């Protein structure tokens, strides 16, 4: 029989995360389980301190759970060492943060080329120009981060994240440093790229209106998954 295509790109199985504190062990996440299908857009919501960013770090293999495990694009991250998890991230993951994380000494095009070159793609410049054009920066590709507005920087960050066509794009408050109009434009762009590619979007946000635009909402409160609604529920 031919191999069946992977339809679940992320699985969180009984995830718990505990850390030490002066008061003793502190539970950040408590027995969280869910599955995310390929191509879904999923919002992770909840009050500050609910465990949203911790969950994102576990899903991306940036940290390991105290108990439970994550399967990312077919790889059980708990079975891998740090180098193995880094390889899975390089092959399968893109990131967009509210603080952009662009390399200041590289222009917009070079920032987008960087992950392509690290992945060994031969036509990195051509591929980067294509996605730079797609995010509306065709006339700004030679500008450096210091010469770009906040919205333009985030467009570059999004282009860089999507350039390698990752299985999953993790976005942590991607409009947090932008005004509302620019933020709306940026999110429209992210949803458009999500729809036009096979990339799954996992979005941490405090914006309920933004969350409602996703296929699905995962709500955390005091480290527990208290709601799972939408197409993937």
VENHU-V808264 format. One line per field, one symbol per residue. ss: DSSP state (a for helix, b for strand, c for the rest). phi: phi as a letter, one per 30 degrees, with the letter a starting at -180 (. if undefined). psi: psi as a letter, one per 20 degrees, with the letter a starting at -180 (. if undefined). Layout:
# VENHU-V808264
ss = ???
phi = ???
psi = ???
This chain:
# VENHU-V808264
ss = cccccccbbbbbbbbbbbbbbccbbbbbbbbbbbbbbcccbbbbbccccccaaaaaaaacccccccbbbbbbccbbaaaccaaaaaaaaaaabbbbbcccccccccbaaaaaaaaaaacccccaaaaaaaaaaacccccccccbaaaccaaaaaaaaaaaaaaccccbbbbbcccccccaaaaaaaaaaaaaaaaacccbbbbbcccaaaaacccbbbbbbccbbbbbbbccc
phi = .dddddcccbbcchdbbbbdbedjdcccbbhcbabcdeidcbccbkdeidjdddddddddidbcddbiaccchjcddddcdddddddddddbbbbbcdcihddddcdedddddedddddiddcedddddddeddcicecbddddedccdeddddddddedddedhddbccbchdcdccdddddddddeddddddddbcddccbdaccdddeddddabcccahicdcabbjdcd
psi = qqpqqohohppoolpqpqqqrhiappogqolpprppqpiqppporrrpjijghggghghijirqqhqarpoolipohiiqaghghhggghhiqqqprijglqohiqrgghghhghghhikphlggghghghghhjkkhjjhiqqhijqrghhghgghggghihjlqhpopoolijhjqrhgggggghggghghghirjpppoopqiohgghiirhqpopqpliqoipoqahj.
